[in-house]
Amino acid sequence: MIRSLGADLVAISPELPDNTLTMAEKHAIPIDILSDAMSEVMKKYRLWFAVPGEVKELYLQKFGLNLEKYNGAGRWELPVPATYVLDRGGIVRAGEADPDYTVRMEPAEIVAAIRKIAEKRSM
Amino acid sequence: MSLKETLAEFDASRKRPPEVVAIIRRGIDYARESGAAGLRIGERAPDFALPNQRGEMVRLSDRLSRGPVVLNFYRGVW
């Protein structure tokens, strides 16, 4: 839907490149999944935070989740989940960043923002 | 049903113990208070170049020269 409107979808996570996928599988993924392994982009976008100690313990002990396995040694750090719709000039036209990771920007809002950018361009 | 409603329903269905929910809540508050508020509407998104899943470098400004871009920051595949 996003691509049919002429927009590109780019996903970014702190994870190291995924070694569990085959090259064929990697080619089959229609969007770019970028690896911010040095946390530089999360920081530039003011989304970076260090996972607090008690959450780290909860992940390790109750959820059996070791972030270092995904992010690399010593990297108990995450981005605030966020979505930004950028026009061709790179200006943020719509977006949402919420530390509550169960809240996400509505897909319909993303599509509406892209349509608005396209309308402006054709005027 | 909207995505927000679907996610809220899923979260409620997990029935986590109150002490676990409390730690998660405090973690969310911590991230909120850390000042990680992200970009503002109308601000220019900083340019960057990062490798994609195939090891190819992707530069934001290159993508923008082709059209609008939807950027999604997510925590990971776990």
N, CA and C atoms of all chains as a GROMACS GRO file, in nm:
protein
  603
    1MET      N    1   0.084  -0.121   0.000
    1MET     CA    2   0.000   0.000   0.000
    1MET      C    3   0.087   0.125   0.000
    2ILE      N    4   0.185   0.129   0.092
    2ILE     CA    5   0.275   0.244   0.102
    2ILE      C    6   0.356   0.257  -0.027
    3ARG      N    7   0.401   0.144  -0.078
    3ARG     CA    8   0.484   0.147  -0.199
    3ARG      C    9   0.401   0.181  -0.323
    4SER      N   10   0.275   0.138  -0.324
    4SER     CA   11   0.192   0.168  -0.440
    4SER      C   12   0.162   0.318  -0.447
    5LEU      N   13   0.180   0.388  -0.337
    5LEU     CA   14   0.160   0.533  -0.335
    5LEU      C   15   0.290   0.606  -0.372
    6GLY      N   16   0.393   0.530  -0.404
    6GLY     CA   17   0.519   0.591  -0.447
    6GLY      C   18   0.614   0.623  -0.334
    7ALA      N   19   0.586   0.572  -0.216
    7ALA     CA   20   0.675   0.598  -0.102
    7ALA      C   21   0.759   0.473  -0.073
    8ASP      N   22   0.872   0.497  -0.011
    8ASP     CA   23   0.962   0.388   0.026
    8ASP      C   24   0.945   0.362   0.176
    9LEU      N   25   0.950   0.235   0.215
    9LEU     CA   26   0.940   0.201   0.357
    9LEU      C   27   1.075   0.149   0.404
   10VAL      N   28   1.129   0.213   0.508
   10VAL     CA   29   1.260   0.176   0.561
   10VAL      C   30   1.246   0.150   0.710
   11ALA      N   31   1.288   0.030   0.753
   11ALA     CA   32   1.279  -0.006   0.895
   11ALA      C   33   1.419  -0.007   0.956
   12ILE      N   34   1.430   0.041   1.080
   12ILE     CA   35   1.560   0.051   1.148
   12ILE      C   36   1.549  -0.010   1.287
   13SER      N   37   1.642  -0.098   1.321
   13SER     CA   38   1.647  -0.151   1.457
   13SER      C   39   1.791  -0.151   1.505
   14PRO      N   40   1.813  -0.167   1.638
   14PRO     CA   41   1.950  -0.170   1.689
   14PRO      C   42   2.019  -0.303   1.664
   15GLU      N   43   1.946  -0.399   1.609
   15GLU     CA   44   2.000  -0.534   1.597
   15GLU      C   45   2.114  -0.545   1.496
   16LEU      N   46   2.204  -0.638   1.522
   16LEU     CA   47   2.308  -0.670   1.426
   16LEU      C   48   2.240  -0.737   1.308
   17PRO      N   49   2.303  -0.735   1.189
   17PRO     CA   50   2.240  -0.801   1.073
   17PRO      C   51   2.204  -0.946   1.106
   18ASP      N   52   2.086  -0.987   1.061
   18ASP     CA   53   2.032  -1.120   1.092
   18ASP      C   54   2.107  -1.228   1.014
   19ASN      N   55   2.171  -1.318   1.086
   19ASN     CA   56   2.244  -1.426   1.019
   19ASN      C   57   2.162  -1.553   1.006
   20THR      N   58   2.036  -1.549   1.051
   20THR     CA   59   1.954  -1.669   1.046
   20THR      C   60   1.882  -1.681   0.911
   21LEU      N   61   1.881  -1.572   0.832
   21LEU     CA   62   1.813  -1.576   0.703
   21LEU      C   63   1.910  -1.614   0.592
   22THR      N   64   1.860  -1.689   0.493
   22THR     CA   65   1.942  -1.720   0.375
   22THR      C   66   1.941  -1.598   0.283
   23MET      N   67   2.033  -1.593   0.187
   23MET     CA   68   2.036  -1.481   0.094
   23MET      C   69   1.905  -1.472   0.016
   24ALA      N   70   1.848  -1.588  -0.020
   24ALA     CA   71   1.721  -1.587  -0.094
   24ALA      C   72   1.610  -1.523  -0.011
   25GLU      N   73   1.609  -1.557   0.118
   25GLU     CA   74   1.508  -1.498   0.206
   25GLU      C   75   1.529  -1.347   0.218
   26LYS      N   76   1.657  -1.307   0.228
   26LYS     CA   77   1.688  -1.164   0.240
   26LYS      C   78   1.644  -1.089   0.115
   27HIS      N   79   1.658  -1.152  -0.001
   27HIS     CA   80   1.616  -1.087  -0.126
   27HIS      C   81   1.464  -1.083  -0.138
   28ALA      N   82   1.396  -1.176  -0.070
   28ALA     CA   83   1.250  -1.182  -0.080
   28ALA      C   84   1.182  -1.073   0.004
   29ILE      N   85   1.255  -1.015   0.100
   29ILE     CA   86   1.196  -0.911   0.184
   29ILE      C   87   1.187  -0.782   0.103
   30PRO      N   88   1.065  -0.731   0.082
   30PRO     CA   89   1.048  -0.619  -0.011
   30PRO      C   90   1.089  -0.482   0.045
   31ILE      N   91   1.122  -0.474   0.174
   31ILE     CA   92   1.162  -0.343   0.229
   31ILE      C   93   1.306  -0.353   0.281
   32ASP      N   94   1.365  -0.237   0.306
   32ASP     CA   95   1.499  -0.236   0.363
   32ASP      C   96   1.489  -0.242   0.515
   33ILE      N   97   1.561  -0.337   0.572
   33ILE     CA   98   1.569  -0.348   0.717
   33ILE      C   99   1.712  -0.311   0.754
   34LEU      N  100   1.727  -0.194   0.816
   34LEU     CA  101   1.860  -0.141   0.843
   34LEU      C  102   1.904  -0.173   0.985
   35SER      N  103   2.035  -0.194   0.996
   35SER     CA  104   2.095  -0.230   1.124
   35SER      C  105   2.171  -0.109   1.180
   36ASP      N  106   2.121  -0.053   1.289
   36ASP     CA  107   2.186   0.062   1.353
   36ASP      C  108   2.276   0.009   1.465
   37ALA      N  109   2.380  -0.064   1.425
   37ALA     CA  110   2.462  -0.139   1.521
   37ALA      C  111   2.547  -0.050   1.611
   38MET      N  112   2.565   0.078   1.574
   38MET     CA  113   2.641   0.169   1.660
   38MET      C  114   2.548   0.267   1.732
   39SER      N  115   2.418   0.249   1.718
   39SER     CA  116   2.316   0.335   1.781
   39SER      C  117   2.321   0.481   1.737
   40GLU      N  118   2.400   0.510   1.632
   40GLU     CA  119   2.418   0.651   1.594
   40GLU      C  120   2.290   0.715   1.541
   41VAL      N  121   2.212   0.638   1.464
   41VAL     CA  122   2.091   0.698   1.405
   41VAL      C  123   1.982   0.716   1.511
   42MET      N  124   1.967   0.615   1.598
   42MET     CA  125   1.870   0.628   1.709
   42MET      C  126   1.899   0.754   1.791
   43LYS      N  127   2.029   0.781   1.811
   43LYS     CA  128   2.067   0.898   1.890
   43LYS      C  129   2.040   1.027   1.814
   44LYS      N  130   2.074   1.029   1.686
   44LYS     CA  131   2.047   1.147   1.602
   44LYS      C  132   1.899   1.182   1.601
   45TYR      N  133   1.816   1.079   1.605
   45TYR     CA  134   1.671   1.100   1.598
   45TYR      C  135   1.609   1.115   1.737
   46ARG      N  136   1.694   1.122   1.839
   46ARG     CA  137   1.652   1.141   1.980
   46ARG      C  138   1.552   1.032   2.025
   47LEU      N  139   1.585   0.908   1.988
   47LEU     CA  140   1.497   0.796   2.024
   47LEU      C  141   1.568   0.694   2.114
   48TRP      N  142   1.697   0.713   2.134
   48TRP     CA  143   1.779   0.615   2.206
   48TRP      C  144   1.757   0.621   2.357
   49PHE      N  145   1.751   0.506   2.421
   49PHE     CA  146   1.757   0.503   2.568
   49PHE      C  147   1.820   0.372   2.613
   50ALA      N  148   1.881   0.377   2.734
   50ALA     CA  149   1.940   0.257   2.793
   50ALA      C  150   1.832   0.184   2.871
   51VAL      N  151   1.824   0.054   2.855
   51VAL     CA  152   1.723  -0.025   2.925
   51VAL      C  153   1.756  -0.024   3.075
   52PRO      N  154   1.661   0.020   3.160
   52PRO     CA  155   1.690   0.027   3.304
   52PRO      C  156   1.713  -0.113   3.364
   53GLY      N  157   1.790  -0.115   3.474
   53GLY     CA  158   1.832  -0.240   3.537
   53GLY      C  159   1.721  -0.339   3.567
   54GLU      N  160   1.610  -0.291   3.623
   54GLU     CA  161   1.505  -0.387   3.662
   54GLU      C  162   1.435  -0.446   3.540
   55VAL      N  163   1.431  -0.371   3.430
   55VAL     CA  164   1.371  -0.424   3.307
   55VAL      C  165   1.465  -0.529   3.246
   56LYS      N  166   1.594  -0.499   3.251
   56LYS     CA  167   1.695  -0.595   3.203
   56LYS      C  168   1.682  -0.728   3.279
   57GLU      N  169   1.670  -0.719   3.412
   57GLU     CA  170   1.656  -0.841   3.494
   57GLU      C  171   1.528  -0.917   3.460
   58LEU      N  172   1.419  -0.841   3.437
   58LEU     CA  173   1.291  -0.903   3.401
   58LEU      C  174   1.304  -0.979   3.269
   59TYR      N  175   1.366  -0.914   3.169
   59TYR     CA  176   1.383  -0.976   3.038
   59TYR      C  177   1.465  -1.104   3.050
   60LEU      N  178   1.575  -1.094   3.126
   60LEU     CA  179   1.666  -1.208   3.138
   60LEU      C  180   1.602  -1.323   3.215
   61GLN      N  181   1.541  -1.289   3.330
   61GLN     CA  182   1.498  -1.396   3.420
   61GLN      C  183   1.357  -1.447   3.393
   62LYS      N  184   1.264  -1.356   3.358
   62LYS     CA  185   1.125  -1.402   3.336
   62LYS      C  186   1.097  -1.435   3.189
   63PHE      N  187   1.158  -1.357   3.098
   63PHE     CA  188   1.126  -1.377   2.957
   63PHE      C  189   1.233  -1.456   2.882
   64GLY      N  190   1.345  -1.485   2.952
   64GLY     CA  191   1.454  -1.556   2.883
   64GLY      C  192   1.505  -1.481   2.762
   65LEU      N  193   1.502  -1.348   2.770
   65LEU     CA  194   1.539  -1.264   2.656
   65LEU      C  195   1.668  -1.190   2.687
   66ASN      N  196   1.775  -1.225   2.614
   66ASN     CA  197   1.902  -1.155   2.629
   66ASN      C  198   1.924  -1.065   2.507
   67LEU      N  199   1.906  -0.936   2.530
   67LEU     CA  200   1.918  -0.841   2.418
   67LEU      C  201   2.054  -0.846   2.351
   68GLU      N  202   2.157  -0.883   2.426
   68GLU     CA  203   2.292  -0.887   2.370
   68GLU      C  204   2.303  -0.989   2.256
   69LYS      N  205   2.215  -1.089   2.260
   69LYS     CA  206   2.213  -1.190   2.155
   69LYS      C  207   2.173  -1.128   2.020
   70TYR      N  208   2.092  -1.026   2.027
   70TYR     CA  209   2.043  -0.960   1.906
   70TYR      C  210   2.124  -0.835   1.872
   71ASN      N  211   2.159  -0.759   1.980
   71ASN     CA  212   2.219  -0.627   1.960
   71ASN      C  213   2.372  -0.628   1.966
   72GLY      N  214   2.428  -0.733   2.023
   72GLY     CA  215   2.573  -0.737   2.041
   72GLY      C  216   2.610  -0.713   2.187
   73ALA      N  217   2.734  -0.747   2.221
   73ALA     CA  218   2.780  -0.743   2.360
   73ALA      C  219   2.763  -0.606   2.424
   74GLY      N  220   2.704  -0.606   2.544
   74GLY     CA  221   2.692  -0.484   2.623
   74GLY      C  222   2.584  -0.388   2.575
   75ARG      N  223   2.509  -0.426   2.472
   75ARG     CA  224   2.413  -0.329   2.416
   75ARG      C  225   2.271  -0.350   2.466
   76TRP      N  226   2.251  -0.314   2.594
   76TRP     CA  227   2.115  -0.311   2.650
   76TRP      C  228   2.058  -0.173   2.621
   77GLU      N  229   2.030  -0.148   2.496
   77GLU     CA  230   1.980  -0.018   2.455
   77GLU      C  231   1.878  -0.037   2.343
   78LEU      N  232   1.782   0.052   2.338
   78LEU     CA  233   1.672   0.040   2.243
   78LEU      C  234   1.628   0.176   2.192
   79PRO      N  235   1.556   0.178   2.079
   79PRO     CA  236   1.492   0.303   2.038
   79PRO      C  237   1.349   0.308   2.094
   80VAL      N  238   1.302   0.428   2.122
   80VAL     CA  239   1.158   0.446   2.142
   80VAL      C  240   1.095   0.412   2.007
   81PRO      N  241   0.997   0.322   2.003
   81PRO     CA  242   0.936   0.288   1.873
   81PRO      C  243   0.877   0.414   1.807
   82ALA      N  244   0.908   0.434   1.680
   82ALA     CA  245   0.864   0.556   1.615
   82ALA      C  246   0.841   0.535   1.466
   83THR      N  247   0.752   0.615   1.410
   83THR     CA  248   0.727   0.615   1.266
   83THR      C  249   0.726   0.760   1.220
   84TYR      N  250   0.797   0.787   1.108
   84TYR     CA  251   0.797   0.922   1.051
   84TYR      C  252   0.768   0.915   0.903
   85VAL      N  253   0.679   1.003   0.858
   85VAL     CA  254   0.653   1.015   0.714
   85VAL      C  255   0.728   1.139   0.667
   86LEU      N  256   0.826   1.119   0.577
   86LEU     CA  257   0.911   1.229   0.528
   86LEU      C  258   0.874   1.264   0.385
   87ASP      N  259   0.866   1.395   0.358
   87ASP     CA  260   0.846   1.435   0.217
   87ASP      C  261   0.981   1.432   0.147
   88ARG      N  262   0.983   1.465   0.017
   88ARG     CA  263   1.108   1.454  -0.061
   88ARG      C  264   1.219   1.543  -0.009
   89GLY      N  265   1.180   1.649   0.064
   89GLY     CA  266   1.281   1.738   0.123
   89GLY      C  267   1.333   1.685   0.255
   90GLY      N  268   1.282   1.570   0.298
   90GLY     CA  269   1.326   1.512   0.425
   90GLY      C  270   1.257   1.573   0.547
   91ILE      N  271   1.153   1.653   0.523
   91ILE     CA  272   1.081   1.716   0.634
   91ILE      C  273   0.978   1.618   0.690
   92VAL      N  274   0.971   1.612   0.823
   92VAL     CA  275   0.874   1.524   0.889
   92VAL      C  276   0.735   1.585   0.871
   93ARG      N  277   0.650   1.518   0.795
   93ARG     CA  278   0.513   1.566   0.772
   93ARG      C  279   0.412   1.501   0.865
   94ALA      N  280   0.445   1.384   0.916
   94ALA     CA  281   0.358   1.317   1.013
   94ALA      C  282   0.446   1.219   1.088
   95GLY      N  283   0.402   1.181   1.207
   95GLY     CA  284   0.482   1.084   1.280
   95GLY      C  285   0.435   1.067   1.422
   96GLU      N  286   0.494   0.967   1.484
   96GLU     CA  287   0.457   0.935   1.621
   96GLU      C  288   0.573   0.860   1.685
   97ALA      N  289   0.608   0.897   1.807
   97ALA     CA  290   0.708   0.822   1.884
   97ALA      C  291   0.651   0.804   2.023
   98ASP      N  292   0.636   0.680   2.066
   98ASP     CA  293   0.575   0.655   2.198
   98ASP      C  294   0.653   0.547   2.271
   99PRO      N  295   0.707   0.581   2.390
   99PRO     CA  296   0.781   0.480   2.468
   99PRO      C  297   0.695   0.359   2.502
  100ASP      N  298   0.563   0.377   2.504
  100ASP     CA  299   0.475   0.262   2.524
  100ASP      C  300   0.469   0.186   2.391
  101TYR      N  301   0.544   0.075   2.387
  101TYR     CA  302   0.563   0.004   2.260
  101TYR      C  303   0.438  -0.072   2.216
  102THR      N  304   0.331  -0.068   2.298
  102THR     CA  305   0.206  -0.130   2.252
  102THR      C  306   0.121  -0.028   2.174
  103VAL      N  307   0.173   0.096   2.163
  103VAL     CA  308   0.102   0.199   2.087
  103VAL      C  309   0.179   0.227   1.959
  104ARG      N  310   0.113   0.216   1.844
  104ARG     CA  311   0.179   0.240   1.716
  104ARG      C  312   0.096   0.336   1.631
  105MET      N  313   0.164   0.404   1.541
  105MET     CA  314   0.093   0.493   1.449
  105MET      C  315  -0.002   0.410   1.362
  106GLU      N  316  -0.123   0.460   1.346
  106GLU     CA  317  -0.222   0.390   1.265
  106GLU      C  318  -0.178   0.386   1.118
  107PRO      N  319  -0.180   0.267   1.055
  107PRO     CA  320  -0.147   0.260   0.912
  107PRO      C  321  -0.228   0.357   0.827
  108ALA      N  322  -0.355   0.377   0.863
  108ALA     CA  323  -0.440   0.468   0.784
  108ALA      C  324  -0.385   0.611   0.791
  109GLU      N  325  -0.327   0.650   0.904
  109GLU     CA  326  -0.270   0.785   0.918
  109GLU      C  327  -0.145   0.799   0.831
  110ILE      N  328  -0.066   0.690   0.824
  110ILE     CA  329   0.055   0.690   0.742
  110ILE      C  330   0.016   0.711   0.595
  111VAL      N  331  -0.082   0.633   0.551
  111VAL     CA  332  -0.129   0.640   0.412
  111VAL      C  333  -0.184   0.780   0.382
  112ALA      N  334  -0.260   0.836   0.476
  112ALA     CA  335  -0.318   0.970   0.455
  112ALA      C  336  -0.207   1.074   0.441
  113ALA      N  337  -0.100   1.060   0.521
  113ALA     CA  338   0.010   1.156   0.516
  113ALA      C  339   0.083   1.149   0.382
  114ILE      N  340   0.101   1.028   0.330
  114ILE     CA  341   0.169   1.012   0.200
  114ILE      C  342   0.082   1.073   0.089
  115ARG      N  343  -0.049   1.049   0.097
  115ARG     CA  344  -0.141   1.104  -0.004
  115ARG      C  345  -0.133   1.256  -0.005
  116LYS      N  346  -0.125   1.316   0.114
  116LYS     CA  347  -0.120   1.461   0.125
  116LYS      C  348   0.007   1.516   0.060
  117ILE      N  349   0.119   1.446   0.081
  117ILE     CA  350   0.246   1.488   0.020
  117ILE      C  351   0.233   1.482  -0.133
  118ALA      N  352   0.172   1.372  -0.183
  118ALA     CA  353   0.156   1.354  -0.328
  118ALA      C  354   0.067   1.462  -0.387
  119GLU      N  355  -0.038   1.501  -0.316
  119GLU     CA  356  -0.131   1.604  -0.364
  119GLU      C  357  -0.060   1.738  -0.378
  120LYS      N  358   0.020   1.772  -0.277
  120LYS     CA  359   0.093   1.898  -0.278
  120LYS      C  360   0.182   1.906  -0.400
  121ARG      N  361   0.246   1.794  -0.431
  121ARG     CA  362   0.342   1.789  -0.541
  121ARG      C  363   0.273   1.810  -0.675
  122SER      N  364   0.149   1.762  -0.687
  122SER     CA  365   0.080   1.771  -0.816
  122SER      C  366   0.009   1.905  -0.832
  123MET      N  367   0.007   1.988  -0.728
  123MET     CA  368  -0.062   2.117  -0.738
  123MET      C  369   0.019   2.219  -0.815
  124MET      N  370  -1.144  -0.301   1.315
  124MET     CA  371  -1.070  -0.264   1.437
  124MET      C  372  -0.939  -0.196   1.396
  125SER      N  373  -0.906  -0.087   1.464
  125SER     CA  374  -0.781  -0.016   1.433
  125SER      C  375  -0.662  -0.094   1.487
  126LEU      N  376  -0.542  -0.058   1.443
  126LEU     CA  377  -0.421  -0.123   1.493
  126LEU      C  378  -0.408  -0.102   1.643
  127LYS      N  379  -0.440   0.020   1.690
  127LYS     CA  380  -0.431   0.051   1.833
  127LYS      C  381  -0.521  -0.042   1.914
  128GLU      N  382  -0.644  -0.064   1.865
  128GLU     CA  383  -0.739  -0.152   1.936
  128GLU      C  384  -0.690  -0.296   1.935
  129THR      N  385  -0.639  -0.340   1.820
  129THR     CA  386  -0.588  -0.477   1.809
  129THR      C  387  -0.474  -0.500   1.907
  130LEU      N  388  -0.381  -0.404   1.915
  130LEU     CA  389  -0.266  -0.417   2.004
  130LEU      C  390  -0.308  -0.414   2.151
  131ALA      N  391  -0.405  -0.327   2.183
  131ALA     CA  392  -0.453  -0.317   2.321
  131ALA      C  393  -0.519  -0.448   2.364
  132GLU      N  394  -0.593  -0.507   2.272
  132GLU     CA  395  -0.661  -0.634   2.300
  132GLU      C  396  -0.558  -0.746   2.323
  133PHE      N  397  -0.456  -0.746   2.238
  133PHE     CA  398  -0.351  -0.847   2.252
  133PHE      C  399  -0.279  -0.831   2.386
  134ASP      N  400  -0.247  -0.707   2.421
  134ASP     CA  401  -0.175  -0.680   2.545
  134ASP      C  402  -0.257  -0.729   2.665
  135ALA      N  403  -0.388  -0.702   2.664
  135ALA     CA  404  -0.476  -0.742   2.774
  135ALA      C  405  -0.486  -0.895   2.784
  136SER      N  406  -0.477  -0.961   2.668
  136SER     CA  407  -0.495  -1.106   2.664
  136SER      C  408  -0.376  -1.180   2.724
  137ARG      N  409  -0.264  -1.109   2.744
  137ARG     CA  410  -0.145  -1.177   2.794
  137ARG      C  411  -0.151  -1.208   2.944
  138LYS      N  412  -0.238  -1.136   3.015
  138LYS     CA  413  -0.262  -1.161   3.157
  138LYS      C  414  -0.132  -1.176   3.237
  139ARG      N  415  -0.051  -1.072   3.235
  139ARG     CA  416   0.075  -1.077   3.308
  139ARG      C  417   0.053  -1.045   3.455
  140PRO      N  418   0.136  -1.105   3.542
  140PRO     CA  419   0.123  -1.077   3.685
  140PRO      C  420   0.145  -0.927   3.712
  141PRO      N  421   0.076  -0.873   3.814
  141PRO     CA  422   0.084  -0.729   3.842
  141PRO      C  423   0.227  -0.680   3.864
  142GLU      N  424   0.312  -0.762   3.928
  142GLU     CA  425   0.450  -0.716   3.953
  142GLU      C  426   0.529  -0.701   3.823
  143VAL      N  427   0.497  -0.788   3.725
  143VAL     CA  428   0.564  -0.778   3.595
  143VAL      C  429   0.516  -0.653   3.520
  144VAL      N  430   0.383  -0.633   3.524
  144VAL     CA  431   0.325  -0.515   3.458
  144VAL      C  432   0.384  -0.387   3.518
  145ALA      N  433   0.405  -0.387   3.652
  145ALA     CA  434   0.458  -0.268   3.720
  145ALA      C  435   0.599  -0.236   3.672
  146ILE      N  436   0.682  -0.339   3.655
  146ILE     CA  437   0.820  -0.317   3.608
  146ILE      C  438   0.818  -0.261   3.465
  147ILE      N  439   0.731  -0.320   3.381
  147ILE     CA  440   0.721  -0.274   3.242
  147ILE      C  441   0.675  -0.128   3.237
  148ARG      N  442   0.575  -0.097   3.321
  148ARG     CA  443   0.523   0.042   3.327
  148ARG      C  444   0.634   0.140   3.367
  149ARG      N  445   0.712   0.101   3.471
  149ARG     CA  446   0.820   0.190   3.517
  149ARG      C  447   0.925   0.206   3.408
  150GLY      N  448   0.949   0.099   3.331
  150GLY     CA  449   1.044   0.106   3.220
  150GLY      C  450   0.999   0.205   3.114
  151ILE      N  451   0.869   0.203   3.083
  151ILE     CA  452   0.812   0.296   2.985
  151ILE      C  453   0.822   0.440   3.035
  152ASP      N  454   0.792   0.458   3.166
  152ASP     CA  455   0.804   0.593   3.225
  152ASP      C  456   0.948   0.642   3.219
  153TYR      N  457   1.040   0.550   3.245
  153TYR     CA  458   1.183   0.586   3.242
  153TYR      C  459   1.221   0.636   3.102
  154ALA      N  460   1.178   0.562   2.998
  154ALA     CA  461   1.211   0.602   2.860
  154ALA      C  462   1.148   0.738   2.829
  155ARG      N  463   1.027   0.761   2.880
  155ARG     CA  464   0.957   0.888   2.856
  155ARG      C  465   1.035   1.003   2.921
  156GLU      N  466   1.080   0.979   3.045
  156GLU     CA  467   1.148   1.086   3.120
  156GLU      C  468   1.292   1.106   3.072
  157SER      N  469   1.345   1.010   2.998
  157SER     CA  470   1.484   1.022   2.952
  157SER      C  471   1.497   1.130   2.843
  158GLY      N  472   1.384   1.181   2.798
  158GLY     CA  473   1.388   1.289   2.699
  158GLY      C  474   1.397   1.238   2.556
  159ALA      N  475   1.383   1.107   2.536
  159ALA     CA  476   1.387   1.051   2.402
  159ALA      C  477   1.251   1.073   2.336
  160ALA      N  478   1.230   1.196   2.290
  160ALA     CA  479   1.097   1.233   2.238
  160ALA      C  480   1.090   1.228   2.086
  161GLY      N  481   1.203   1.203   2.020
  161GLY     CA  482   1.202   1.191   1.875
  161GLY      C  483   1.195   1.325   1.803
  162LEU      N  484   1.172   1.320   1.673
  162LEU     CA  485   1.168   1.441   1.591
  162LEU      C  486   1.032   1.509   1.604
  163ARG      N  487   1.032   1.640   1.576
  163ARG     CA  488   0.906   1.714   1.575
  163ARG      C  489   0.853   1.724   1.432
  164ILE      N  490   0.722   1.741   1.421
  164ILE     CA  491   0.662   1.763   1.289
  164ILE      C  492   0.719   1.894   1.233
  165GLY      N  493   0.759   1.892   1.107
  165GLY     CA  494   0.815   2.011   1.045
  165GLY      C  495   0.967   2.017   1.050
  166GLU      N  496   1.027   1.930   1.131
  166GLU     CA  497   1.173   1.925   1.143
  166GLU      C  498   1.231   1.844   1.027
  167ARG      N  499   1.357   1.877   0.989
  167ARG     CA  500   1.423   1.799   0.885
  167ARG      C  501   1.485   1.674   0.946
  168ALA      N  502   1.459   1.558   0.889
  168ALA     CA  503   1.514   1.433   0.940
  168ALA      C  504   1.664   1.426   0.908
  169PRO      N  505   1.749   1.400   1.008
  169PRO     CA  506   1.893   1.391   0.981
  169PRO      C  507   1.924   1.281   0.880
  170ASP      N  508   2.019   1.309   0.792
  170ASP     CA  509   2.059   1.208   0.693
  170ASP      C  510   2.144   1.101   0.761
  171PHE      N  511   2.147   0.983   0.703
  171PHE     CA  512   2.229   0.874   0.757
  171PHE      C  513   2.251   0.771   0.648
  172ALA      N  514   2.346   0.681   0.671
  172ALA     CA  515   2.369   0.566   0.583
  172ALA      C  516   2.391   0.445   0.673
  173LEU      N  517   2.312   0.340   0.651
  173LEU     CA  518   2.324   0.217   0.730
  173LEU      C  519   2.312   0.096   0.636
  174PRO      N  520   2.370  -0.017   0.677
  174PRO     CA  521   2.358  -0.137   0.594
  174PRO      C  522   2.219  -0.202   0.608
  175ASN      N  523   2.167  -0.254   0.496
  175ASN     CA  524   2.040  -0.327   0.502
  175ASN      C  525   2.066  -0.476   0.524
  176GLN      N  526   1.961  -0.556   0.514
  176GLN     CA  527   1.971  -0.701   0.544
  176GLN      C  528   2.063  -0.775   0.448
  177ARG      N  529   2.096  -0.714   0.333
  177ARG     CA  530   2.186  -0.777   0.238
  177ARG      C  531   2.326  -0.716   0.242
  178GLY      N  532   2.348  -0.628   0.342
  178GLY     CA  533   2.480  -0.568   0.357
  178GLY      C  534   2.504  -0.449   0.264
  179GLU      N  535   2.398  -0.405   0.192
  179GLU     CA  536   2.412  -0.288   0.103
  179GLU      C  537   2.388  -0.161   0.184
  180MET      N  538   2.469  -0.058   0.158
  180MET     CA  539   2.449   0.068   0.230
  180MET      C  540   2.327   0.140   0.175
  181VAL      N  541   2.242   0.186   0.264
  181VAL     CA  542   2.122   0.261   0.224
  181VAL      C  543   2.135   0.401   0.283
  182ARG      N  544   2.133   0.502   0.194
  182ARG     CA  545   2.142   0.641   0.242
  182ARG      C  546   2.005   0.707   0.230
  183LEU      N  547   1.963   0.769   0.338
  183LEU     CA  548   1.830   0.831   0.339
  183LEU      C  549   1.814   0.932   0.225
  184SER      N  550   1.914   1.018   0.206
  184SER     CA  551   1.900   1.123   0.103
  184SER      C  552   1.884   1.063  -0.037
  185ASP      N  553   1.945   0.946  -0.063
  185ASP     CA  554   1.926   0.878  -0.192
  185ASP      C  555   1.782   0.835  -0.208
  186ARG      N  556   1.725   0.779  -0.101
  186ARG     CA  557   1.585   0.734  -0.107
  186ARG      C  558   1.490   0.850  -0.125
  187LEU      N  559   1.520   0.961  -0.058
  187LEU     CA  560   1.432   1.079  -0.067
  187LEU      C  561   1.434   1.138  -0.208
  188SER      N  562   1.544   1.120  -0.282
  188SER     CA  563   1.549   1.175  -0.418
  188SER      C  564   1.451   1.101  -0.510
  189ARG      N  565   1.404   0.984  -0.463
  189ARG     CA  566   1.309   0.907  -0.545
  189ARG      C  567   1.164   0.929  -0.502
  190GLY      N  568   1.144   0.980  -0.381
  190GLY     CA  569   1.007   1.001  -0.334
  190GLY      C  570   0.999   1.005  -0.183
  191PRO      N  571   0.878   1.018  -0.129
  191PRO     CA  572   0.861   1.021   0.017
  191PRO      C  573   0.909   0.890   0.081
  192VAL      N  574   0.947   0.898   0.207
  192VAL     CA  575   0.997   0.780   0.279
  192VAL      C  576   0.922   0.767   0.412
  193VAL      N  577   0.882   0.645   0.441
  193VAL     CA  578   0.826   0.616   0.574
  193VAL      C  579   0.936   0.544   0.652
  194LEU      N  580   0.980   0.608   0.761
  194LEU     CA  581   1.086   0.551   0.846
  194LEU      C  582   1.022   0.488   0.968
  195ASN      N  583   1.059   0.364   0.996
  195ASN     CA  584   1.003   0.299   1.114
  195ASN      C  585   1.116   0.248   1.203
  196PHE      N  586   1.121   0.299   1.325
  196PHE     CA  587   1.218   0.249   1.423
  196PHE      C  588   1.149   0.143   1.508
  197TYR      N  589   1.207   0.023   1.513
  197TYR     CA  590   1.148  -0.083   1.595
  197TYR      C  591   1.256  -0.146   1.683
  198ARG      N  592   1.213  -0.216   1.786
  198ARG     CA  593   1.306  -0.261   1.890
  198ARG      C  594   1.382  -0.387   1.848
  199GLY      N  595   1.319  -0.472   1.768
  199GLY     CA  596   1.388  -0.593   1.724
  199GLY      C  597   1.289  -0.703   1.688
  200VAL      N  598   1.344  -0.814   1.643
  200VAL     CA  599   1.257  -0.923   1.596
  200VAL      C  600   1.203  -1.007   1.711
  201TRP      N  601   1.260  -0.991   1.830
  201TRP     CA  602   1.215  -1.069   1.945
  201TRP      C  603   1.080  -1.019   1.990
   0.00000   0.00000   0.00000
